[in-house]
């Protein structure tokens, strides 16, 4: 039996997308990133961004890569904000 109900299809798609976003966000939070203003540490988030951008070049328009870029931007912003708040508390 083939489902033709577009509302059901949209609900399933949005649930899958939300699940993918949540799992990818958790994955990004486990990655290490270099300490700001120094050359010490890891660059896992930057490496992930480079990999995603390469995938976008190979297969443009895929929803997964768009979501990954959005989540990477959110994670970089979250870490930058946390760093700035920490520096303001120190001063």
KOLMINU-549852 format. One record per residue: x, y, z of N, C-alpha, C, O in turn. Coordinates in nm, 4 decimals, padded with zeros to 6 digits. Each point is the difference from the previous one (the first is absolute). Example, Ala and Ser with C-alpha at 12.3 -4.5 7.8 and 13.67 -1.06 7.14 Angstrom:
<rs>
((01.3190 -00.5690 00.7800) (-00.0890 00.1190 00.0000) (00.0900 00.1200 00.0000) (00.1036 -00.0019 00.0665))
((-00.1386 00.1069 -00.1385) (00.0820 00.1190 00.0060) (-00.0770 00.1090 00.0730) (00.0509 00.1108 00.0169))
</rs>
This chain:
<rs>
((00.0844 -00.1180 00.0000) (-00.0844 00.1180 00.0000) (00.0884 00.1235 00.0000) (00.0927 00.0096 00.0805))
((-00.1193 00.0836 -00.1680) (00.0781 00.1218 -00.0145) (-00.0711 00.1140 00.0711) (-00.1177 00.0269 -00.0240))
((00.1926 00.0399 00.1126) (-00.0586 00.1132 00.0709) (00.0028 00.1225 -00.0898) (00.1031 00.0322 -00.0590))
((-00.2134 00.0341 00.0490) (-00.0063 00.1221 -00.0790) (-00.0303 00.1208 00.0863) (-00.0118 00.1114 -00.0510))
((-00.0010 -00.1320 00.1802) (-00.0310 00.1092 00.0908) (00.1254 00.0859 00.0186) (00.0951 -00.0426 00.0654))
((-00.0946 00.1625 -00.1223) (00.1188 00.0849 00.0054) (00.0266 00.0516 00.1409) (00.1155 00.0228 00.0360))
((-00.2198 -00.0040 00.0444) (00.0196 00.0460 00.1372) (00.0746 -00.1046 00.0826) (00.0885 00.0346 00.0782))
((-00.1233 -00.1611 -00.0949) (00.0695 -00.1080 00.0687) (00.1458 -00.0049 -00.0434) (00.0894 -00.0182 00.0827))
((-00.0660 00.0343 -00.2101) (00.1357 -00.0008 -00.0536) (00.0828 00.1137 00.0587) (00.1163 -00.0202 00.0350))
((-00.1744 00.1390 -00.0238) (00.0702 00.1156 00.0553) (00.0311 -00.0234 00.1472) (00.1092 00.0339 00.0457))
((-00.2036 -00.0915 00.0298) (00.0232 -00.0279 00.1421) (00.1155 -00.0977 00.0187) (00.0850 00.0199 00.0867))
((-00.0819 -00.1240 -00.1669) (00.1078 -00.0989 00.0089) (00.1333 00.0653 -00.0360) (00.1004 -00.0221 00.0677))
((-00.0992 00.1022 -00.1739) (00.1234 00.0673 -00.0412) (00.0505 00.0945 00.1071) (00.1196 00.0027 00.0289))
((-00.2096 00.0754 00.0308) (00.0441 00.0953 00.1015) (00.0479 -00.0722 00.1259) (00.0925 00.0470 00.0662))
((-00.1541 -00.1606 -00.0323) (00.0455 -00.0773 00.1152) (00.1392 -00.0577 -00.0256) (00.0847 00.0006 00.0893))
((-00.0610 -00.0497 -00.2091) (00.1315 -00.0531 -00.0350) (00.1045 00.1111 00.0015) (00.1117 -00.0196 00.0480))
((-00.1484 00.1360 -00.1008) (00.0926 00.1124 -00.0020) (00.0328 00.0458 00.1420) (00.1160 00.0265 00.0312))
((-00.2168 -00.0172 00.0543) (00.0234 00.0397 00.1389) (00.0900 -00.1000 00.0708) (00.0893 00.0391 00.0751))
((-00.1120 -00.1668 -00.0983) (00.0827 -00.1045 00.0601) (00.1441 00.0103 -00.0497) (00.0942 -00.0116 00.0784))
((-00.0775 00.0335 -00.2092) (00.1330 00.0137 -00.0579) (00.0713 00.1208 00.0599) (00.1172 -00.0090 00.0365))
((-00.1871 00.1222 -00.0261) (00.0595 00.1211 00.0580) (00.0464 -00.0256 00.1435) (00.1106 00.0380 00.0384))
((-00.1959 -00.1022 00.0392) (00.0323 -00.0251 00.1401) (00.1221 -00.0911 00.0126) (00.0900 00.0280 00.0792))
((-00.0862 -00.1358 -00.1558) (00.1137 -00.0927 00.0074) (00.1289 00.0669 -00.0482) (00.1062 -00.0205 00.0589))
((-00.1148 00.0995 -00.1644) (00.1195 00.0675 -00.0521) (00.0489 00.1067 00.0975) (00.1206 00.0186 00.0162))
((-00.2122 00.0506 00.0479) (00.0368 00.1005 00.0991) (00.0746 -00.0633 00.1175) (00.1002 00.0538 00.0469))
((-00.1494 -00.1673 -00.0002) (00.0672 -00.0723 00.1087) (00.1387 -00.0445 -00.0451) (00.0961 00.0084 00.0764))
((-00.0857 -00.0552 -00.1993) (00.1287 -00.0432 -00.0553) (00.0987 00.1172 -00.0037) (00.1170 -00.0164 00.0346))
((-00.1638 00.1342 -00.0763) (00.0886 00.1159 -00.0075) (00.0489 00.0437 00.1376) (00.1130 00.0467 00.0144))
((-00.1980 -00.0619 00.0863) (00.0390 00.0411 00.1347) (00.1121 -00.0865 00.0552) (00.0698 00.0416 00.0924))
((-00.0512 -00.1611 -00.1471) (00.1081 -00.0872 00.0467) (00.1330 00.0341 -00.0660) (00.1047 -00.0467 00.0450))
((-00.1069 00.1267 -00.1501) (00.1227 00.0324 -00.0726) (00.0808 00.1060 00.0743) (-00.0546 00.0880 00.0665))
((00.1837 -00.0996 -00.0801) (00.0902 00.0952 00.0641) (00.0344 00.1107 -00.0994) (00.0030 -00.0205 -00.1214))
((00.0225 00.1376 00.1772) (00.0352 00.1143 -00.0836) (00.1137 00.0753 00.0677) (00.0093 00.0053 00.1226))
((00.0754 00.0517 -00.2041) (00.1160 00.0750 00.0481) (-00.0438 00.1108 00.0959) (-00.1067 00.0595 -00.0157))
((00.1901 -00.0337 00.1136) (-00.0243 00.1104 00.0924) (00.0135 00.1299 -00.0786) (00.0961 00.0184 -00.0747))
((-00.1914 00.0702 00.0918) (00.0008 00.1263 -00.0741) (00.1224 00.0822 00.0347) (00.0493 -00.0046 00.1127))
((-00.0004 00.0800 -00.2104) (00.1133 00.0908 00.0140) (00.1318 -00.0721 00.0264) (00.0981 00.0639 00.0381))
((-00.0939 -00.1967 -00.0577) (00.1261 -00.0726 00.0138) (00.0082 -00.1019 -00.1137) (-00.0973 -00.0225 -00.0719))
((00.2115 -00.0367 00.0575) (00.0175 -00.1056 -00.0998) (00.0071 -00.1365 00.0652) (00.0519 -00.0948 -00.0589))
((-00.1036 00.0841 00.1800) (00.0064 -00.1243 00.0764) (-00.1328 -00.0739 -00.0125) (-00.1063 00.0609 00.0115))
((00.1120 -00.1908 -00.0347) (-00.1214 -00.0794 00.0059) (-00.0405 -00.0636 -00.1310) (00.0794 -00.0112 -00.0934))
((-00.2048 -00.0302 00.0887) (-00.0540 -00.0759 -00.1117) (-00.0834 00.0898 -00.0914) (-00.0421 00.1089 00.0392))
((00.0195 -00.1559 -00.1601) (-00.0824 00.0724 -00.0968) (-00.1086 -00.0899 -00.0573) (-00.0287 00.0070 -00.1195))
((-00.0320 -00.0908 00.2018) (-00.0971 -00.0962 -00.0506) (-00.1223 00.0669 -00.0621) (-00.0496 -00.0459 -00.1028))
((00.0003 00.1538 00.1638) (-00.1162 00.0693 -00.0571) (00.0339 00.0630 -00.1349) (-00.0791 -00.0074 -00.0940))
((00.1947 00.0681 00.0849) (00.0408 00.0594 -00.1280) (00.0161 -00.1079 -00.1057) (-00.0382 00.0200 -00.1153))
((00.0940 -00.1334 00.1530) (00.0154 -00.1105 -00.0945) (-00.1355 -00.0522 -00.0463) (-00.0173 -00.0337 -00.1171))
((-00.0786 00.0272 00.2092) (-00.1347 -00.0447 -00.0361) (-00.0645 00.0977 -00.0985) (-00.0656 -00.0417 -00.0954))
((00.0846 00.1722 00.1189) (-00.0546 00.1005 -00.0919) (00.0618 -00.0151 -00.1391) (-00.0704 00.0101 -00.1005))
((00.2004 -00.0339 00.0943) (00.0662 -00.0200 -00.1292) (-00.0570 -00.1223 -00.0715) (-00.0249 00.0045 -00.1204))
((00.0041 -00.1139 00.1944) (-00.0553 -00.1212 -00.0581) (-00.1413 00.0237 -00.0539) (-00.0329 -00.0433 -00.1104))
((-00.0496 00.1118 00.1883) (-00.1377 00.0283 -00.0433) (00.0008 00.0889 -00.1242) (-00.0779 -00.0221 -00.0927))
((00.1648 00.1214 00.0906) (00.0077 00.0879 -00.1177) (00.0446 -00.0759 -00.1243) (-00.0466 00.0289 -00.1103))
((00.1367 -00.1261 00.1272) (00.0402 -00.0836 -00.1127) (-00.1179 -00.0827 -00.0510) (-00.0169 -00.0175 -00.1206))
((-00.0648 -00.0335 00.2141) (-00.1180 -00.0766 -00.0387) (-00.1001 00.0873 -00.0746) (-00.0651 -00.0463 -00.0937))
((00.0523 00.1720 00.1347) (-00.0914 00.0923 -00.0680) (00.0452 00.0220 -00.1438) (-00.0827 00.0106 -00.0906))
((00.2121 -00.0038 00.0700) (00.0524 00.0190 -00.1361) (-00.0309 -00.1226 -00.0852) (-00.0370 00.0124 -00.1167))
((00.0525 -00.1316 00.1759) (-00.0243 -00.1233 -00.0751) (-00.1481 -00.0201 -00.0305) (-00.0361 -00.0397 -00.1108))
((-00.0500 00.0672 00.2096) (-00.1445 -00.0234 -00.0166) (-00.0770 00.1212 00.0506) (-00.0525 -00.0030 00.1113))
((00.0448 00.1092 -00.1903) (-00.0670 00.1219 00.0456) (-00.1500 -00.0213 00.0178) (-00.0626 -00.0783 -00.0714))
((00.0072 00.1501 00.1686) (-00.1440 -00.0022 00.0201) (-00.0518 -00.1097 00.0895) (-00.1208 -00.0077 00.0227))
((00.2070 -00.0774 00.0291) (-00.0479 -00.1072 00.0894) (-00.0365 00.0587 00.1348) (00.0768 00.0771 00.0576))
((-00.1925 -00.1129 -00.0074) (-00.0516 00.0541 00.1255) (00.0919 -00.0326 00.1179) (00.0145 00.0819 00.0907))
((00.0471 -00.1990 -00.0907) (00.0879 -00.0391 00.1101) (00.1179 00.0939 00.0176) (00.0344 00.0363 00.1125))
((00.0274 00.0030 -00.2222) (00.1142 00.0910 00.0091) (-00.0438 00.1394 00.0426) (00.0729 00.0693 00.0710))
((-00.1912 -00.0283 -00.1138) (-00.0522 00.1304 00.0419) (-00.0219 00.0003 00.1510) (00.0369 00.0952 00.0688))
((-00.0968 -00.2021 -00.0181) (-00.0230 -00.0124 00.1437) (00.1325 -00.0031 00.0749) (00.0139 00.0642 00.1042))
((00.0832 -00.1383 -00.1562) (00.1305 -00.0079 00.0662) (00.0649 00.1373 00.0076) (00.0554 00.0358 00.1040))
((-00.0609 00.0422 -00.2121) (00.0565 00.1352 00.0031) (-00.0692 00.0867 00.1036) (00.0659 00.0748 00.0723))
((-00.1980 -00.0840 -00.0641) (-00.0748 00.0782 00.0993) (00.0404 -00.0400 00.1414) (00.0201 00.0864 00.0853))
((-00.0083 -00.2141 -00.0601) (00.0365 -00.0472 00.1334) (00.1446 00.0361 00.0346) (00.0299 00.0318 00.1151))
((00.0596 -00.0366 -00.2133) (00.1377 00.0429 00.0242) (00.0045 00.1477 00.0369) (00.0721 00.0387 00.0919))
((-00.1482 00.0435 -00.1625) (-00.0058 00.1426 00.0329) (-00.0498 00.0216 00.1421) (00.0543 00.0822 00.0738))
((-00.1580 -00.1564 -00.0356) (-00.0538 00.0120 00.1362) (00.1037 -00.0402 00.1039) (00.0129 00.0656 00.1033))
((00.0609 -00.1728 -00.1297) (00.0989 -00.0482 00.0962) (00.1161 00.0978 00.0131) (00.0463 00.0263 00.1109))
((00.0019 00.0285 -00.2246) (00.1057 00.1000 00.0080) (-00.0491 00.1225 00.0772) (00.0740 00.0548 00.0817))
((-00.1972 -00.0115 -00.1064) (-00.0555 00.1156 00.0714) (-00.0131 -00.0285 00.1490) (00.0321 00.0847 00.0833))
((-00.0797 -00.2049 -00.0502) (-00.0165 -00.0367 00.1404) (00.1340 00.0023 00.0721) (00.0109 00.0531 00.1105))
((00.0909 -00.1110 -00.1735) (00.1322 -00.0043 00.0641) (00.0621 00.1384 00.0086) (00.0641 00.0324 00.1000))
((-00.0817 00.0501 -00.2028) (00.0555 00.1347 00.0020) (-00.0665 00.0822 00.1101) (00.0673 00.0731 00.0727))
((-00.1999 -00.0852 -00.0605) (-00.0728 00.0728 00.1050) (00.0449 -00.0454 00.1384) (00.0193 00.0824 00.0893))
((-00.0028 -00.2125 -00.0716) (00.0455 -00.0523 00.1284) (00.1399 00.0517 00.0321) (00.0288 00.0339 00.1148))
((00.0578 -00.0277 -00.2152) (00.1359 00.0506 00.0190) (-00.0029 00.1473 00.0379) (00.0703 00.0423 00.0918))
((-00.1516 00.0359 -00.1623) (-00.0079 00.1435 00.0295) (-00.0558 00.0233 00.1412) (00.0491 00.0864 00.0727))
((-00.1510 -00.1631 -00.0345) (-00.0557 00.0139 00.1356) (00.1042 -00.0357 00.1043) (00.0091 00.0656 00.1037))
((00.0704 -00.1701 -00.1302) (00.1037 -00.0398 00.0936) (00.1046 00.1114 00.0127) (00.0453 00.0305 00.1104))
((-00.0074 00.0295 -00.2222) (00.1008 00.1073 00.0023) (-00.0526 00.1243 00.0707) (00.0755 00.0691 00.0682))
((-00.2053 -00.0401 -00.0842) (-00.0583 00.1155 00.0686) (-00.0059 -00.0227 00.1505) (00.0157 00.0939 00.0780))
((-00.0384 -00.2196 -00.0370) (-00.0036 -00.0315 00.1425) (00.1387 00.0115 00.0627) (00.0116 00.0336 00.1179))
((00.0927 -00.0607 -00.1944) (00.1374 00.0061 00.0498) (00.0421 00.1442 00.0222) (00.0695 00.0311 00.0967))
((-00.1117 00.0566 -00.1863) (00.0427 00.1408 00.0059) (-00.0730 00.0750 00.1032) (00.0238 00.1194 00.0181))
</rs>
